[in-house]
Amino acid sequence: MSAAAYWIGADIGGTFTDIFIVDRASGSCLTGKVLTDHQDPTNSIIDGLSSIAQRTGIDLGATEHFLHGTTLVTNAVIQRRGAKTAMLTTEGFRDAVEIGTEHRFDLYDLDLEKPAPLVPRRWRRPARERVLADGHVELAIDTAQVEREVRDLVDEGVESFAVCFLHSYRNPVHEQAAREIIQAVAPDIHVSISSEIAPEIREYERGSTVSINAFVAPIVAPYLRRLGLRLHQEGIPAQLLIMQSNGGTCAPDVAEKHPVRLLESGPAAGAIGAAYIARAIRRDRVLFFDMGGTTAKAFIIDDAQPLLARELEVAQVYRFKRGSGLPVQAPAIEMIEIGAGGGSIAYVDRLGLLKVGPDSAESEPGPACYGLGGTRPTVTDADLVLGYIGAATFLSGRMRLDVEAARRAIDEHIARPLGLSVDEAAWGIHQVVNENMAAAARVHVLEHGRTPENYTMVAFGGAGPTHAYGVARALNLPEIVIPWHAGVGSAFGMLCAPVSFEMAQSRSVTLDEVNWPDAADLLETMSRECQAQVQRAGVQGTELVVQRSADIRYRGQGHEIQIDLEGLSWPDVDTNEVRRRFRSQYRDLNGVEGPDHPVDVITWRTSVRGPIPQLPLANPDNGASPGAFVSRPVYFAETGGFVDARVIARGELKSGTSVAGPAIVDLGDASISVGPAGEAQLRPDGLIAIRLERRES
Amino acid sequence: MTAIPAYILEILWNRLLSIAEEQAQVLMRTAFSTIVREAGDLSAAVFDRRGRMVAQARTGTPGHINTMARGMRFFLEEFPVETIRKGDVLISNDPYKLAGQLNDMCLVTPVFHHDRLVGFFASCCHMVDIGGVGLTADAREVFEEGLHVPFCKFHVEGHENRDVVRFLRANVRTPDEVIGDIYAQIAAGEIGARRLEQLLTEFALPDIETLSDEIVSRSERAMREAIQQFPEGRFSFACMNDGFDVPIRIEVSVERRGSDIHADFEGTADALPRGINVPLAYTIAYSSYAVKCIVAPDVPNNEGSFLPIKITAPEGSILNPIHPAPTAARHILGHFLPSVIFGAFQAAVPGTVPADSAAGLWVTQLSGRRRDGTSFAFAFFSCGGMGARVGKDGLSVTSFPSGIQNVATEVIEVASPVVLRQRELRPDSGGAGRQRGGLGQVIRFEVRTDGPCTLSAMYDRIRYAPWGAAGGADGAAGDVIGANGRQITPKGRSLIEPGEEVTLRLPGGGGHGFATERTEAAVREDIRDGYITPEAARNVYGRNIEPGASTLDYGKE
């Protein structure tokens, strides 16, 4: 047996820090879950690693790669715990980040609050300068005036600077000059300039992005340095890589400069893990479903690639209400998130309807069945009453659940007001939350011009395996696939992520007037920059994959479509071929043929990534051993109520044999429900596949 | 079918809402009109076979959603259910029966399940152009405002009605975009129809009548319960509006009797031979929206929630004009109606209703020739401040009562020869009060052309500022100034010289409660952020606060 070579993934979440270790030499895997230490999150990682090392006796000195994802950035923005940040803007436009889109995201709520900008107005200062839309400098920057503002702000105790000037995505010279002025006045202060962080058109979104970057940079850099130091002290000599929201990883110094790209690293890592599974099982249409304690997320993974979004929104004032958060122009894995998790609270609304979420009992007081003081019924309470999770086997028996408390909560708040039995009410909660998730997933899939019926579901998360069956049935999907480590999916996903970096540059031009050699130069410049960033993480030049694309739209429309520019005869590109690609994607997306109308290119994009790591899916140490036949009553609508369902531990499943539903497969951290229309099978690669009967549609 | 269990009802209802949402999303992506895509000025909804609206997309403005909800019956009067065949698609832009303006085109797609009509999908979408003089407030008859498409069939049993298409194409400036948008509406309707059929199959339902009965009756019941929380009686309010060239009077009395609310605009000024007249359908849409905001914002908006609300206006008044009065700029007064209704509610439940908002979208439409000789036409939208709420300051620069989004400065400058010089909050424009009104904004721009260009303005609240409530002060009124301080007409067309700087100062919202009751800390913070000036703090709030080191004075207009 060759010497061990560990790759470690560590995902710091709001409640738990998940760790996944794979030995690349033997293929064996280890997992760990510890509570997150919010004072010093690096403690959670070190504690988790030490306890695994103690338990198993592995030598972490043999670690090659250490991949890390964290909610640090997101939490800093949500809790407004970043640096005192100032912003320089073009004179006359310092309120762009406060005025926003002028939109009211709820038509009827007169009491609503809009997200306050991270930089208060007193610290948003004008710079006398002007660049026009074509990049021409109309008014040269007044360096003396800018310096006065900068000195004043530094005197005020400002700790970080964001710079966002009009049309800087087209011509960055003034932003660069402003940075020099700031650095001359205060050499140690952080400066983020929008032409580097997000060179895309729209001053509100770009300004919001650069101000978030400046706001978090001064806390991210010390954190990453401390983590590197502690790993070093623990004798873990690994190359540290950081997870980004686009599903790629990057070197720590790249992350320090672009912390805004770390915003959704946890969910992105999960999606990359699911994409890895999609590739392994050769399914080119995968719907990834991730359900935890407070939220559920759905992702589209086509051809083993998660769909990417060009924008995301953070720190929503109203949970899950689009438009109530701060916009970020940064590549991110596309997903839909709704307030549906194990802790989501069920209630009866004023119309007499049974509603579930988005309010959550969180981990405190938690679901009623936790016995920690929660009295309102949650999804977990319903799942317990229905037999989907076991009172004695929850989290491998680490926490005993109180069935009577769950029944009481459901009886008082749901069953009696609606005139139902407790069992019916629990079934109602389970059904409603499944339907909510299915509806969100359906809209998400349809919005992207796909139809859900052809998709295989891959499910992760503490509650994902329990609800996958109901959601997949509601969507009429043919199959569900769940890995044994579904409970630590994000930590696993990080290990599957390639090193990558992406850049975008807005430059509007009519498609027919594109000068392709110039465009090739622009993309080449961006590509070189991306390559440099990727190579910082130790990737060899020969392993790089470059992907060029452009956001294109009909003139007069507002919705751009990202069009692949690979496979063209650069630099003598056939414009008609690009138009054909655009029109074909337009038709797929919207279900209608686009008109014969001028087409504009808005933004040019380049992404560069390293190779995708190869990982084992099964845990060879987790051999099959037959256990005693255990069963418990489980409720399924198809069987008209409770039936005796077999309960099987993951380790008892034999490769190749099938188990027909109704059955429960206990994974330790999570539990898979297999209803009467399903049949579960352990695949040779260690994944659990559930085949579902389908309705005709 | 017997009563539906509460959790199944929740599931089916959610499904209907997400189908309507999907229909709207497709439209947003494929529409050519800037107003549709930037402003979300469209609506999409599901109707049962009796023509009752049961679910709508979240997107959209009250002017579209609520007019379409009530407009369906006119389609069914013209085409009774038994005359509608599979594959038919109905169309109209009747401004008096639908969305109040010829540019707003309604398309109705019937849904068949097992060869039986089970419901409809309808959408309303703002067309880029509808012919006539173009979108302006100064036409004298509706005939000048463009092509009127009467209730007719755009598709007959799956075949395009070529005559209708030819009439349309021949009468608009941008036939490809207009027909393209209509096709997009039809495609969205077809998608909705397909989804509804799938839903019926999945749940083995013959139609949605039982479901819609539940939706309508539960919504109506919730609405009536909410109305009954209100004091009984009759509450009146009268105010002035800028009007077109001379001020006009608007009067309303709102009466709660039992679980019904009736708002009557008796006493309101007569219709004008100018496009600011508001057809009754649009008057009803914004008035009932305002009632719902105050009485029951969380009750779903559908046929059931409309039933207890009755809105009337005297025939021939500016809020119920008679054909052929022009209506193209009906949104100016339409958006003002919530202010009027809230005024009456102030009397009914003093101290709980927000102060008045700048209500009224400012539409700036510019057209002319670029320096290279090509022609351009570009519109952008801007909002003032909202009124202060009970316990909360008003929102600055926020659209109300419509739900539009602005166009980014950079996008304006890339797409047109317009160059903006300033777009910032307008200090001291929020009405003083214990809670301060939201600030308006200052926009300065010039147009880089060789010759003059045309500004078609639709601006309101120049004469009459948004009023304060419960002792709060009024917000600042708006104004429009050209070079050398010349006044530019706020409604209608004027010529702008090349390089002439135009300044728009948008109104701020009214304050709530007495200014002297505002905490010193809040006044101090407002000064630090430049929302108010030290002079205002002294003169209006009665506080002497010296500007500190960080106090800004960049608010010069």
Contacts between the chains, C-beta under 8 A, distances in Angstrom:
chain1	res1	chain2	res2	distance
A	92	B	420	7.4
A	92	B	421	5.6
A	92	B	422	3.6
A	92	B	423	6.8
A	92	B	424	6.4
A	92	B	444	7.3
A	93	B	409	6.7
A	93	B	420	7.8
A	93	B	422	7.3
A	93	B	423	5.9
A	93	B	424	6.9
A	94	B	424	6.4
A	94	B	554	7.2
A	95	B	397	8.0
A	95	B	423	7.3
A	95	B	424	4.6
A	95	B	425	4.8
A	95	B	441	7.6
A	96	B	409	7.3
A	96	B	423	7.4
A	98	B	396	7.1
A	98	B	397	7.9
A	98	B	425	6.7
A	99	B	396	7.5
A	99	B	397	4.8
A	99	B	406	7.5
A	99	B	423	7.2
A	99	B	424	8.0
A	99	B	425	7.1
A	99	B	441	6.6
A	101	B	405	4.2
A	101	B	406	5.9
A	102	B	381	7.8
A	102	B	382	7.3
A	102	B	383	4.7
A	102	B	397	5.6
A	102	B	398	5.9
A	102	B	399	5.2
A	102	B	404	6.9
A	102	B	405	6.3
A	102	B	406	4.5
A	103	B	398	7.8
A	103	B	399	6.3
A	103	B	403	6.6
A	103	B	404	7.0
A	103	B	405	4.4
A	103	B	406	7.9
A	104	B	395	7.7
A	104	B	398	5.6
A	104	B	399	5.6
A	104	B	400	6.2
A	104	B	403	5.5
A	107	B	58	7.6
A	107	B	61	7.9
A	107	B	62	7.1
A	107	B	289	8.0
A	107	B	403	5.4
A	108	B	292	6.4
A	108	B	293	5.4
A	108	B	297	3.8
A	108	B	298	7.3
A	108	B	301	7.8
A	109	B	297	5.6
A	110	B	293	5.6
A	110	B	294	7.8
A	110	B	297	7.1
A	110	B	354	5.6
A	110	B	389	6.5
A	111	B	389	5.8
A	111	B	392	6.7
A	112	B	395	7.8
A	113	B	392	7.5
A	114	B	395	6.1
A	114	B	398	7.0
A	120	B	529	6.1
A	121	B	425	7.7
A	121	B	529	4.0
A	121	B	530	6.0
A	121	B	531	7.3
A	121	B	552	7.4
A	122	B	528	5.0
A	122	B	529	5.1
A	122	B	530	7.2
A	122	B	550	5.2
A	122	B	551	7.7
A	122	B	552	6.2
A	123	B	550	8.0
A	125	B	554	7.9
A	126	B	554	5.9
A	132	B	413	7.0
A	132	B	419	6.9
A	133	B	410	6.9
A	133	B	413	4.0
A	133	B	414	4.7
A	152	B	549	7.7
A	152	B	550	7.8
A	155	B	549	7.3
A	156	B	549	7.2
A	156	B	550	5.5
A	166	B	409	6.5
A	166	B	410	6.3
A	166	B	413	7.8
A	167	B	410	6.1
A	167	B	413	7.3
A	201	B	408	7.2
A	201	B	410	5.0
A	201	B	411	6.6
A	201	B	414	6.9
A	202	B	408	4.4
A	202	B	410	6.0
A	202	B	411	6.6
A	203	B	408	5.9
A	203	B	409	5.8
A	203	B	410	5.4
A	204	B	408	6.3
A	205	B	408	7.9
A	348	B	6	7.5
A	350	B	222	5.4
A	350	B	225	7.6
A	350	B	298	7.4
A	350	B	299	7.6
A	351	B	218	4.6
A	351	B	219	6.9
A	351	B	221	7.8
A	351	B	222	5.2
A	351	B	299	7.5
A	351	B	300	7.5
A	352	B	6	6.1
A	352	B	218	6.4
A	353	B	6	5.7
A	353	B	9	6.3
A	353	B	10	4.6
A	353	B	13	7.4
A	353	B	218	7.6
A	354	B	6	4.9
A	354	B	7	4.5
A	354	B	10	5.3
A	355	B	10	6.7
A	418	B	6	5.0
A	420	B	5	7.7
A	420	B	6	7.9
A	427	B	7	7.8
A	428	B	5	7.4
A	428	B	6	7.0
A	428	B	7	3.4
A	429	B	7	7.7
A	431	B	7	5.7
A	431	B	11	6.7
A	432	B	7	5.3
A	432	B	10	5.5
A	432	B	11	6.4
A	435	B	10	7.8
A	435	B	11	4.3
A	435	B	14	6.5
A	435	B	15	7.7
A	436	B	14	6.8
A	439	B	14	5.4
A	439	B	15	6.4
A	439	B	18	4.8
A	442	B	18	6.8
A	443	B	18	5.1
A	443	B	21	6.2
A	443	B	22	5.9
A	443	B	25	7.8
A	446	B	22	5.3
A	447	B	22	7.0
A	447	B	25	5.4
A	476	B	202	7.9
A	508	B	414	5.3
A	554	B	32	7.2
A	556	B	32	4.4
A	556	B	33	7.8
A	556	B	34	7.3
A	556	B	128	7.4
A	556	B	177	6.4
A	557	B	29	7.4
A	557	B	30	7.0
A	557	B	31	7.0
A	557	B	32	6.0
A	557	B	37	6.4
A	558	B	28	7.8
A	558	B	34	7.6
A	558	B	37	3.5
A	558	B	38	6.1
A	559	B	28	7.2
A	559	B	29	4.2
A	559	B	30	7.7
A	559	B	37	7.1
A	589	B	29	7.2
A	590	B	26	5.8
A	590	B	29	5.9
A	590	B	30	5.0
A	590	B	184	7.6
A	590	B	187	7.1
A	591	B	26	6.8
A	591	B	187	5.5
A	591	B	190	7.9
A	591	B	191	6.0
A	592	B	30	6.4
A	592	B	183	6.1
A	592	B	184	6.1
A	592	B	187	4.1
A	594	B	30	7.9
A	595	B	176	5.6
A	595	B	177	7.7
A	595	B	180	4.4
A	596	B	176	7.5
A	597	B	32	8.0
A	597	B	176	6.1
A	597	B	177	7.4
A	597	B	180	7.2
A	695	B	202	6.8
A	697	B	198	5.9
A	697	B	201	6.4
A	697	B	202	7.2
